[in-house]
C-alpha cells in the first residue's frame, strides 16, 4: 500500500474517487475549494464549478436520484445558500449515495462569520461525520457514501480549516468500480408536495432515531481508555489537540457527531470521575448530551469563539497558565496585492468619498486603510440588494453610493439583485470588478471565463450582455488601470436617474506569471505622499524616503498616474 | 522537530513547508503540515506549521513549542518569536516589508529587530537577485535552513527542485547554493 502526504481536502477527493463517485459539483470557498479542484484531475469523475452552492447541490441531488454516487462541496456559509435544497433532500433521500462536504472556519481565517455547520445539520435532520486528519478524511468520505445509501439520506462530512488545510499521511486504496444504479419514477419518494412531504417527515424522524440507536455500535465512535479521573468527549481536529494535551485522559472520540451514540456516551460518562466535552464553536454535543440527562462540563470552561489548540485544552481543563506574551509589533492585515486591478476602483471611490456597499472576495480588502472605502459587507451578492435598500430609504443616496461586486460573485447571486433594481425602478450604480477569475479562493474558472473546471473551452458568459438582457439601460466597460476614465465613468453614471452598470475589466495581477523588473523612484520625488494613498504594498515609505519594492512591483502604473512630479521611472506594459 | 515558517502572504511559505514535508517523508518520518489559504494569503501575516517525528497528533505548534523558526521577513520573525522553545533557533531574512499601518503612518516599523532576535539573519533578497530574480528569496532561505539544520544538502535540494516549475530550476538551484553558503 502506498502512503502519501495529502491535504485534508485532497484526501476527501481521494475518498470520493475510491468510493466510486462519478459526479462532483461545487462553488469555490475557503477552506473547501481544493476538494473539487482535486476531483477535476480524475478523468473518470465529472466535475463542475457551479454558479453557486444551491445549484451545485441541486446538480448533486439530480445525479443521486439518477443513481450516481455524488459529492457536493462548499464552505460553511455556502451551505446557507444550499439550505433550500438541503432541507428537502433530507426528505427525498437518495438513490446513489450523496455526500455534502462542508468546511467550517473556526477563527475566521477567510470568511464573513464563524457559524457551526453541525447546527444546520440538526435542523435539516442530516447525519454528520467529522474526520480528525487526512487519513480519516478519506475513510470517512467512503463511509459517508455507505451510510447515505444504507439509511437513504444525504450525509454531511464536516471539516474545519485545520483538517481541510493540514497535510498528513494517507494510505491510498483502489477505486470501487462505479455503478450507475437503476432509476424508476417514484413520485411518493421524490416529489415533495404536501401529501408526500407529510409522510416523508415521519420517515425522516424514524431514520434519525434508527441511526442514533445503530451509532452506538459504529466503529468510528470509539473509546480510548485512559485514566478514570478524566474523560474527554471530542471529535474532528479537537481530538488531535486532546491527544497532545492530555495523553493520560480517557477519550470518547466521536466520528459521527449527529446523531449521537447516547448509549456509549452514557457508559463513558459513568466510567470517569470528571467528564468534559471539548468542542470548537457551538456547544452542539454538550447541549444534546445534557438534554439526554447526562452531566458533563463543556462551555463553562471552553470558549465559544475561535479554534482550539493543545495549549488551550491544558489551560481550560487543567487550569495551567501557559500563555506566553508576544512582542508588541504593528499588525499586518491582508491587503490588495501589488498590481491588483481593484486598487484603481477603490482609489477613485475613496477620492469621490462615495458610500460603497461591498461584497465577498479579495475586493473586500478595499475596506482596509488607506483605501478604506467600504460601508457594509454581508454575504455573496448582497452588495446590489443593499444598494437598492440605500436608494429606497434615502432619495439622495443613489447620487453618492455604489455597489461593488466581483465577476464570479455577480454570477453567484448578484444577477437576481440586478433584476430587482431594474424591475423596481431603482437608480443604483453597480460596479462589476471583472478580474476574469475567482480570485480569493485561488483562481478558479467561472461561467464568464469561457473555461470549465478542467480548463476546457465552453460558452463564455458575456457580463455586459447579461446586464442588457435584464434591462439595465446604462452598461459600460472601463479599464480600471485608467484612473481618469474610471473617475469620469463613475461620476456620469451616478448622475443618471436609472440603473447603471460599470464593468471594470482587467485580469487579476496573479494570473500573469511574468517576472517584472519593477519601477524606480527618481530624485524628482517631493515626498508629497500622494502615491501612498493607493495602499500599494510595493510602495515603501522608509528612512530613505519613498522607494519601490522591486520584489513586489508588477509595473501596473497606478503610482505613475497619481504622481504629479514624474518621479517614477518605468514603462507600463 | 517542530518548525514554524512565517512571512508575508505571497512570499512562498507554502512552498517551503511542502519541501520540508517531502524531505521528512523521504527520510521515513511522520509529518503534519498546516497551512493558511484564502484572505490571509493576500499580503497578510502568515504562518505555516511543519511537524516531523515518529508519530504526530496536532498539526499546529503552540506558543513556546517550536524548535526552529524560518522567517521570510524580519518583522514577522519578531511577531512569532514567542513561539520558540527556550533553546530554539530562528533563521530570518533581513528583508523589510512595510505593513499597511506603517505605510499609512499609524505605526512605526520596529527598530533594532536584530538585537531582539537570537538568531541568524540572511540578506535573502539581495542573494535572490544575484541568483536571477527577487522571487527566488524563498530558495535562498531554504538553502540556509538546510545548512542550519544539518540536512543532507543534495537530498534537500532535490526536494526543493522537485516542487517548483521546470523553467525556474536553474535560478532556484543558484539561489539555494547562495543561501547555503551564507548560513
Interface residues (C-beta under 8 A of the other chain):
Chain A: X5 X7 X30 X31 X33 X109 X110 X133 X162 X165 X166 X167 X168 X169 X237 X240 X241 X243 X244 X309 X310 X311 X322 X323 X324 X325 X326 X327 X329 X330 X331 X332 X333 X334 X335 X336 X337 X362 X364 X365 X368 X369 X370 X440 X441 X442 X515 X532 X535 X537 X539 X540 X541 X542 X549 X550 X551 X552
Chain B: X8 X9 X10 X18 X21 X22 X25 X30 X31 X32 X33 X34 X35 X36 X37 X38 X39 X40 X41 X42 X43 X44 X45 X56 X57 X58 X59 X60 X62 X63 X64 X65 X75 X76 X78 X79 X80 X81 X82 X95 X96 X97 X98 X99 X100 X101 X102 X103 X104 X105 X106 X107 X108 X109 X110 X116 X125 X128 X133 X134 X135 X137
